[in-house]
Amino acid sequence: MGKGADSILNTKSYAFAIRIVKLSQFLQKDRSEYILSKQILRSGTAIGALIRESEFGQSKSDFIHKLSIALKEANETDYWISLLYDTEYIDKSQYTSIQADCNELISLLVASIKTLKTNLNS
């Protein structure tokens, strides 16, 4: 369960969660948008929480399972980011920046899960 990858995932998912909290605050305060902001707040902050929770998985399979749920939450967050952009709640620069971070998390999670599954089956 390579500590290097875990550390990168922890750091990047925590920084992403902070961005999501600030985005949610912006949506509520400046855009008076409450429904989508709560959806993205839930899914966007769940990514890091699940990654952190995975560290104490009862087995390698449990670890992989938690990371897989984090991946699902990241994919859902990507959906909300696109919806916010397409409904003009966020502008192109906000969208491009936060979506790049979300896609990086998705890529890191996919790579980690693939590596862990390969190691599990070896």
C-alpha angles and dihedrals in degrees: 000000000000110000092212093062091042091053093050091048091048094048096045096042091050092049088047091051089054090052090049092051090051091046090051091050090049092049092051098041103036102025101030088228113146110160102054091038090059092047094052091042091056098046097036095053093041091067095069094037091056092046089052091046091051090065089073096045114148091232141000088266090054089048090053091046093054092048089049090055089048088053091052090051091049090051090049090049089053087055092053091047091053092046092050090051095045091050090048097243089125128032128235096266092050090047096047093048099046094039090054089055092047092049090049090054090048091051093048092049093048091049093047093048092048091049093048093048091049091050091046092054095045 
